[in-house]
Amino acid sequence: MFWSRARRREKVKARAFPEAWEKILAEFVPYYRYLPEGDRAELRGHVQVLVAEKNFEGCGGLAMTDEIKVTVAGYASILLLHREAAYYPRLSSILVYPDAFVARAKKPKSIVGRMDMMDAMDFVDEDDGAVRDGESWETGAIVLAWKPIVEASTDPASALNVALHEFAHQLDLDNGEMDGVPALESDAAHEEWVRVIGGEYDALCDEVDRGRETWLDAYGAEHPAEFFAVLTEAFFMRPHTLQRKHGDVYAVLREYYKQDPAAVLPKA
Ligand SMILES: [Zn+2]
């Protein structure tokens, strides 16, 4: 079965990449523009697989377009580069709202049956009707708002990217739990993760508790899983700053993602 799936994916990747999709990546995924051609080719292949295998659904009146699919798949693919891509095995649906949505708003019919199994992670204050830009569920779906993704793609100063954030949660899930520790290659890598990332998480919580201004999105102090998602955003959106301020954290993420965004993106 795995063999045939691998073969099917190779076939999908062998198809010509539509010129219109290339334009979409260049316009909405700034990181793509700076990658060397070998990485771009790898990323295009991942985009083809994700678009072919995942169910993209427009919500709240949003009509699904190639622009949205390719952009979202583009961000998801950044996190897969240079690694053995598992294509988010537990994720089946990507639901996109035009703009920020209210948590627990009426869900599309296709997933209503799974609502009772929804992960509580992004529903900490589930009944406050909080407006959100994204959610990740352990039961096979992520929910995104399109407008902030477009904004993040056009604002070079933006450190936030809800698409990277939610796909990082899905990576975190690969090894079972959304606990802020994704699948790591060795016990040594795991120890290093706990020491460096865990230590920095405690430091951020401490700063937030004291009411101090934090460079990292303070939302990262909500839970270790949020910390990993917020760090992933910073790693790919503001790598130079992350490297300067938290060199050891940057090094651990560079090891995990097998990428060096500070060497890819020009200094602002
Ligand atoms: Zn989150």
Residues whose N, C-alpha, C, O or C-beta is under 5 A from the ligand:
A	BS01	ZN	E226 A229
